[in-house]
Amino acid sequence: MPSMMQVVKVQHHDDEDDDDACRTIEVAVVEPPQHSPAARPCPAGDGCDGSGEELYTPPLNFAMVDTGVFRSGFPDTANFSFLQTLGLRSIIYLCPEPYPEPNVEFLKSNGIHLFHFGIDGCKEPFVNIPEDTIREALKVVLDVRNHPLLIHCKRGKHRTGCLVGCLRKLQRWCLTSVFDEYQRFAAAKARVSDQRFMELFDISTFKCLPMSFSSSKR
């Protein structure tokens, strides 16, 4: 199959209006199970159970963000069959490292576009969340032509959490709900710096962008 993968790289270089009521949110975090529900017949071997049916294994911290938008940790080869069921058009990758060759081949064979935004994994107190890079990644998320879309970093916690949190602000979620969702994924490793970044993130320049994909009515 001819390659349909498009790589867009944005590397970082160092150089709230409404008083909406808080919304109750529910976030389903799916951990990779030992045995996922069988989905379709396949030849016995790797990726199949004893009955010859293919098993689907989601990536670490996989969840649906909104209609056509998903989030997760780094997918590996065991997750490829599951990702195929999503019918993805695009993947937003938030780590600086090159995409592994098996993942690149998966994208090529499935016609999935890769948007690569290289954000270093930072630990407090050495905080460096590149706002310009988050803004560029948000533009990709907001463009429904890129959907269905998967956002991922390494563990699906901090970099992914910051991008999703900024999206929630655009969807007029109150900060309590934004932080609650972030903490459900980050758990004991939640970072005050990430939450501060989301709190101060200015969404005013995004007001004219379409939000028609949103189904959030919480």
N, C-alpha and C positions, 0 to 999 in steps of 0.2 A: 504494500500500500504506500503511495507517495506521502512524504512527510507533510503534515499540516500544522506542525508545532511552530508557534511564534514565541520567541523569548524576548521579553521586555525587561531590561535590567535598570534599576534605579539605585545607585550606590550613594550613601550618605557621606558627606565630607564635613569635618568640623569647621569650619570657617567661624450666661444662660438668660434667654430673654423671657420665656414663659414660666409661670408659676403653676405648672401642671401638677395635679395630684399624683401621688406615688401610685404606681401600678404593681400589682402582685404578679411575680413572674415565676414560671416553672421551667427549669432547665433539665433536660434529660441527658445525662452523661453516660455514654455507652463504653464500658471497658471491654477490651477484646476477650471474648469468652473462650473457654476450652473447646466447646462445640457449639457452633452457631446453628440455627435451624436449617435443615436441608432445603435446597431451593430447586435444583434441577439435576437430571441424570448426567453423569459424566463417567468416563472410563476409570476404573479403579486405579488408584495411585495417589500422588500428591494432590492435596486439595479436595480429597473425597473421603467420605466416611466408609465404613465397612459395607454399606449397602450400595455403593457406587454412585451416591448422590453428592453433588458439589456443596461444599460448606462455605458460607460467606462470613468473613471476619472483618469487622470494622476497625479502623485505626484507633489508637489510644485517644481517649477523650473526644471521640466523635459525637457530634450533636448537630441538629438543625438549628440554624440561626434565624432564618426567615425563609419565605418561599424562594426556592432556587439558590439559597446560600447556606453552606455548611462549614463546619470548623472541625479541626482534629489536630492530633500530633502528627509526627512524620509517618507517612504510610510506607510500608515495605511490601515486598512481593506477596506476602500472605494476604494482603489487603486488596490486591488488584481486582480480584473477582467481585468483591463488594463494591469497589468504586465504579466498576462498569455498570452496576445496577442504577447508579445515580444519573447516568447519561451526561457526565460533566462536559462542559465546553472549555472551562478555564480552571487553572489552579493558581492561587496567590501563595508564593513561597517566601517566607519572611526571614530566612537565615542567610548569612553571607557565603556559606560554603557552596561549591558547585553542586548541582543536582546529580545524584548518582546515576550511572549509566543505565541500570535496569529501569529506573523511574523514567528516564528520558525516552527509552524505547517504548515503555508503556504509553507515554503521552503521544508519541508518533503514531503508534498502531491504533490509537483511539481518537486521533484528531483533536487532542486537547491542547489548548494554548497555555503556555507557562508565563506568568508574570513574576519576575524575580526581583524582590525588593530586599537588598542585603542589609539587614539590621543586626548589629552585634548583640549577642546575649550579655546584658549588663547586670551586675549584681550590686546591690546597695553596699556602701555609700557611693560607689562609682556609677553615677546615673547619667545616661546619655541616650534619651529617647528622641530620635530624629523626627521632629514634627513635620518637616517637609515631605519626608518619605511616607509617613502615615497618611498625609493628605493625598499623595499620588496613588497610594494603594486604595484609599477610599473612593477615588474617582473610578477605579476599575470595578469595585464592588457595586457602585451606584449605576453603572452602565448595564442595563438588563440584557444587552446583546452578549455579555460575557457569561450569562447564567445558562444552566446551573454551574455554580462556582464553589470551589473548596478553598478555604483559608487554612493554612497550617504553618507552624514553625517546627520546633523540635518536639516539645511536649504538649503543645496546644494550650499553654497556660498564660505566659506573660506577654510575648509579642502578639500572639493571636488575640489574647484578652484585651490588650490595649486597642487594637484595631476594631474589634467588635464593640468595645465600650464606646469608642468615638462614633461608630455607626448608631448605637443606641441613643446617643445624645441627639443625633440628627432625627431620630424617630420620636424625639420628645419624651424619652424615658427620664424620670427623675433620677438624681444621683444615687439615692438609696437603692433603687432597682438596678442601676448600672453596676454599682459596687457589689451588690448581692450576687449577680450573675458572674462577675469576675472572680469573686471569692469561691464560688462553687467549683470552679475549675482549678484555681490556684491552690485552694485549701490552705494547708499550713505554710505554704510558700508564697502567700499573697504579699505583695510589696506596696508599701505606702507610696513610694515614688511613682508606681504605675497609676495608682488611684489619683494621686495629685495631678499627674499628666492628663488624665481623662477629665478631671474636674476643670482644669484651666484651658482645655482644648477649645479653640474658637471655631464655632460652626457657622458663623455668619456668612462666610464666603460660599457656603454650599446651599444656600436657601433656594437658588434658582434651579438646582439639579433635580431630576425626576426621582420620585420615591414610589413609583407605581407598583414595584414588586413587593412592597411592604404589606404584610398581613397582620402586623402587630396591633391588636386592639385591646391590649391588657390595661 
